[in-house]
Amino acid sequence: MVTAAGWAIVHPHNNQELAELAVTDTGLGKAADKFLKNRRKTIGLLRDLREAKSVGVIAEYPEKGIIEIARPVGVVGAIVPSTNPVATPINKVINALKGRNAIILAPSPKGDRTCQRLIELVHAELNRIDAPTDLVQKLPSPVSKAATQHLMQSVDLIVATGSQNNVRSAYTSGTPAVGVGIGNVISIIDETANVAQAARKIVISKSFDNATSCSSENNLIVVNAQYDAAVSALIQEGAVLLDQANRTRLQQQLWQQGRLNQNLIAREAVEIVALAKLSTETDDATRILLVEENGVGKQHPPLLSIWAGEKLCPVLTLYRTADFESAKQLARDILDYQGKGHSLSLHSNDPSRALDLGLNMPVCRVIVNQIHCYATGGNFDNGLPFSLSMGCGSWGKNSISDNMNYRHYLNTTRIAYRIEANEPTEQALFGSYWKRYGITPATKA
């Protein structure tokens, strides 16, 4: 069933149809990039699941007398965002089937027709192998908030991806829920980085699918020693640096009454320039827009702080800092403003820098010298699980801190046998403590 569901989308004809339908229905992203995303993410997930044990006895630990058995959670309710109306639901369907669960999808209204077509293609493959098609369903059209809420209260597990309103609704539904946090990825270029390579990877990541992914960079912090070279390298890769007048004009158009303008998000850079009536010059090579910024957070005037947040379009905010320590502090300030828990991107040739960020920054992933929007959800050249839903831990008010994967769709039963007793003495546990603080067993109270 897992293979059948995967082939329903990897089949080139099906994939092309779904990619085009997704853009037509939602108005978000690029069909060519969605085709690539659908294929890569599904093939990567199938690779991860090939040797994964999810049925019956999955592990034995004789020394502990423990046997672990995987059990289905039951019926899964899956909340699906409009930004990824194909790749995200098929990921959830495959993970649910891997654990012998049924799944009911609740797409966004914009992605309803696309989701319906995806279900039809999955059913065709399930019919091919004589598997019950009712294992994979969606809410009847038209999808409503009331129906989604009723679904969340009726299933055995909710897996929620998308707006934070949806995630919070899932957490407060009374049903066990696995949700993910908001993305606002920051990339840092330090003084040891290969600037040309960093610029190429950042532009690829930021322009992919018109930055619909929560894993697209929104803020780039460059240390002073590399700043001018980094800007030049970004321009060489297809970035356009906006002057103050165009920056002001774009801000007025990109945010309407404090909310992102739905007519500008997930558009190509040249479309944004035209729709926002910017005076800057673009050409066929233009891929992203750059905006220089200084201030961050609510303590700054609104004209400064708003640029530090997620933009859901190929617009990247640039910051210059004195050194790596200043870059870390600025990154923390931006995360405090938005995106805490998700991930950081680092371009550096100093391995200690990544460890420093991992030990000290409130993020669940530090992606080093990679195309971030590919890498953070798993890639063929890193070890993260393929996923389109990134847990953000307690920093992002989530119950998980890893990439959502098949293990989150399982119950685990443990059989425990009697083993040889292993009870430590008080001396073994407290001896060094007693010695350090001059405590004797007679007076330790």
C-alpha angles and dihedrals in degrees: 000000000000091000092045093052090047093051090050088071104025091057099107095228093050092044093051092049093049094045092052093043091051092056093043093051101039101028087222128126135340126304094220092054093044089052089054093044093049091051100042096045094047096046090046092050092049088051090053092049100045096089098021115118112223104149129069119333107011101168141011127198107186093179089059096035090237130139118185122209124191116225131181119257089217123232115012123206111207123199109206127198127225091233092069106021094162112026095047098049094045089050090054093044093052094046091049093049090047087064094044093252133140117234136203117196124216105195126189113263090252092054097042098105092044091051091049091054091047090053091051091053092047090049091052090057093044089052089052090062095037093247121148109266093204088076085081118046142147134212113273117265131290093046114214136189089243092055091047091050091049090049091052091053094048106047130079096237136013122210107191128193125167135041119023088238088063093046093049090047089053092050092049097043095093091243123107106264140189111202136170134222137243120281125228103154120201123199123201125202111194130193093268096054127113096243097198093053092044092051092049093051094045094051092048090050097044095047097043110117087349091290096294090141122096084223096063115111115256100174132035121196116194126185114239095250091061102031102099092042091048093052091049091049092049091051089049088056094052106279122139119208111217121220122228095269094051091043090056092045092050092050091053090052101037095055121046115188090340095309130101113265106248090209092062105037118100092012125132116261093251090051091052091052091052097042094046090045093233118175096219119115120247136174140183090288094058110114109156140014123230126211121188115221141174111182129068135191140008094306088070127073113276092251088065105034099051093067091063093068136081113292105182091214136078094279116120125194116221126210129184119209133180097239145336094285090055090047090054092052092047091049090052091050091052092048090050087054095047141338103035112170100020112093150294129221119216128191107192143121092215109093091198090066094063091048089049091054092045092052098044114024123085096240134109096216134039109191113201124207094334141116094270102208089053097041106045093062092047128281137201090254099048134054102238116117114260106254143139094211118072119195115221102197123220089322089067094034092252131138093225134048100193134072109286107255143159093287089068088061094058140083114212123213117197124205111205122200127192113266135180109295116258107192115158123218122245088245091058092050103038105019097102091042092052091048095048094051100034095249123153123198090246093054102028092109 
